[in-house]
Amino acid sequence: MSVTAVVGANWGDEGKGKMTDLLAADARYVVRYQGGSNAGHTIINQYGKFALRLLPSGVFHDTVVNVIGPGVALNGPDLFRELDALAARGVPKPHLRISERAQLVLPYHKLFDALEEQRLGDRKFGSTQSGIAPFYADKAAKLGIQAADLFDRHRLLDRLESSLLPKNVLLEHLYGQTRLHAVDMLEDLLRMGEKLEPYLCDTTELLQRAAAMGEPILVEGQLGALRDPDHGIYPFSTSSSTLAGYASVGAGLPPHAITRITAVTKAYSSSVGEGPFIAEIDGPAACALRERGGDAGEYGVNTGRPRRMGWFDAVATRYGCMLQGATEVSLTNLDVLGFLDWIPVCTAYEIDGIPTGSFPVSARLAQAKPVLEKLPGWKSDITDIREFDRLPREARDYVLYIERSLGVPVRYISVGPDRNQLIKRLA
């Protein structure tokens, strides 16, 4: 079996899209296994710059079968907007398969997401208001709608009525809104089923068969390890597991099938959304990093919000790599740091005056302060370099320092936003 996972080591926004796009060239299947359209992967290739939210990052390779697994929060309108956007820009129609067990993000999920953020006010969690938390709440409460339900009018109506019964109580008595009626959304969902039908199949059987035959499979995670609801900065997390270990569940693969795990991290830190961010910086230093980051600065792919900026956090990233079970690291955006004389790195946290190299539970993060060490910068443009030994000595030393801090080999180094701006440092 040959299954590779590309996952985030941090808060998301690490550059996973570029790495997935790169590795997809050698894959037969590329699989999304969790999350929904609440976050995006940025990819720059011969067709231009794209922000994928639901579609797997293999859609630009005509030899790849792209799979949306049963663990994904499937927003039908968002999916078809993405497909239409690819076609409008000359991208050939991708090979796409969607699990018939995938559950649907419905309009009332987005409604409840927005109403709850409004109710929370200053205590909000920074939701993108894409309906993800209400969607996964319904899934856990057995109130979700599977894609296969869209082809049985009576079953679909019954499922909708069951789901809306408790929601209408909340709408009226908590949010002061009018009730929703299942029959009002029935026809739209039946039409959505007609559009989805050509893509639906038993993707679990498809991938199990492919894995048994040794075909190369790439699974891509959304967000990063620190947004995991069990192991991350809860409650400032997402609502599905962001870990490579969940890929076997969300994709429908055997747990032992995943043998290579590429954890992606930036050469500095960035985060969209609320929650603890220990190595965070602000003022001119943050603005300088933000405006130089990526192809058009550090702004959320889905929301456009300016990302919070920070120095490389060895404590958080080491923890993220451990959670992911990383066998290798992809370090992105190294070129962005080329303007600095000295580059701070967060090497430990100080809590109640005691330094620690361990990532603490959320209740203790509020007391954590970063312990910084400065490394010399290289003060040069490295975007045209493709060999590790040709990097300036200070840049090589920076990469090797990160590698020692993480205890995982850095195999890929991104030195620019384009697909080819990459250094491969393979064993």
Secondary structure, 3 states (H helix, E strand, C coil): CEEEEEEECCCCCCCHHHHHHHHHCCCCEEEECCCCCCCCEEEEECCEEEEECCCCCCCCCCCCEEEECCCCEECHHHHHHHHHHHHHCCCCCCEEEEECCCEECCHHHHHHHHHHHHHHHHHCCCCCCCCHHHHHHHHHCCCCCEHHHHHCHHHHHHHHHHHHHHHHHHHHHCCCCCCCCHHHHHHHHHHHHHHHHHHEECHHHHHHHHHHCCCEEEEEEEEEHHHCCCCCCCCCCCCCCCCHHHHHHHHCCCHHHEEEEEEEEECCEEECCCCCCCCEECHHHHHHHHHHCCCCCCECCCCCCECEEECEEHHHHHHHHHHHCCCEEEEECHHHHHHCCEEEEEEEEEECCEEECCCCCHHHHCCCEEEEEEEECCCCCCCCCCCHHHCCHHHHHHHHHHHHHHCCCEEEEECCCCCCCEEECCC
